[in-house]
Amino acid sequence: MTTLFVLDVDDFRPLAEVAAKDPDTAVRRRGPYLEVSAPGEIRVERAATGCRNAIWYSSVAAVRDGRVSRWDKTELVVVPTGTGA
């Protein structure tokens, strides 16, 4: 399971909300973070989040069982690494 963690604060919440629109993606609260998980890749379009530069480029707290393959002004893509335990 590919997992992306973002801090559960107003600025970063839109990223998790947009990711949750994918029916294969689940979002749940884990401590002070939102845990965004999917069996495959996680793809978030920046325009849909409404995030400005500083927020967009500081939104990722951690990634588990995946790696960021793209994070530019258009989208964030986290792909699975296949190392899940």
C-alpha positions in Angstrom: 0.0 0.0 0.0 1.5 3.4 -1.1 1.0 5.9 1.7 1.5 9.7 1.8 1.4 11.7 5.0 0.4 15.3 5.2 0.0 17.4 8.4 -3.7 17.7 9.3 -3.9 21.5 9.1 -6.2 23.8 7.0 -3.4 24.6 4.5 -2.6 21.0 3.6 -6.1 19.4 4.0 -7.1 20.2 0.4 -4.4 17.9 -0.9 -5.9 14.9 1.0 -9.4 15.9 0.0 -8.5 15.9 -3.7 -6.6 12.6 -3.4 -9.7 11.1 -1.7 -11.8 11.6 -4.8 -10.0 8.6 -6.4 -12.2 5.6 -5.4 -9.1 3.5 -4.7 -7.6 6.0 -2.3 -8.4 6.1 1.4 -7.8 9.0 3.8 -7.7 8.6 7.6 -6.4 10.6 10.5 -3.3 9.2 12.2 -2.2 11.4 15.1 -1.6 14.9 13.7 -1.4 13.6 10.1 -3.7 12.7 7.3 -2.7 9.3 5.9 -3.5 9.0 2.2 -3.2 5.4 1.1 -3.8 3.6 -2.2 -2.9 0.1 -3.6 -1.1 1.8 -6.5 0.0 5.3 -7.3 -1.3 8.4 -5.6 -1.8 11.3 -8.0 -2.9 14.8 -7.0 -3.5 17.7 -9.4 -2.3 20.9 -7.9 -5.0 23.1 -9.6 -7.7 21.0 -7.9 -6.2 21.7 -4.5 -6.0 25.5 -4.8 -2.6 25.4 -3.0 -0.2 28.2 -3.6 3.6 27.5 -4.2 4.8 27.6 -0.6 2.0 25.3 0.6 2.2 22.9 -2.3 5.9 22.4 -2.0 5.9 21.9 1.8 2.8 19.6 2.0 4.5 16.2 2.1 5.5 15.1 5.6 6.5 11.5 4.7 6.0 8.6 2.2 5.8 4.9 3.1 6.1 2.1 0.6 6.5 4.6 -2.2 8.5 7.4 -3.7 7.7 10.7 -5.1 8.2 10.4 -8.9 6.8 13.8 -9.8 6.2 16.9 -7.8 6.1 20.0 -9.9 3.7 23.0 -10.5 1.1 20.6 -12.1 0.9 17.5 -10.0 2.2 15.3 -7.2 2.7 11.6 -8.0 3.7 9.0 -5.5 4.4 5.6 -7.0 4.7 2.3 -5.1 8.1 0.8 -4.4 6.9 -2.7 -3.8 8.7 -2.9 -0.4 5.5 -3.0 1.7 5.7 -5.0 4.9 
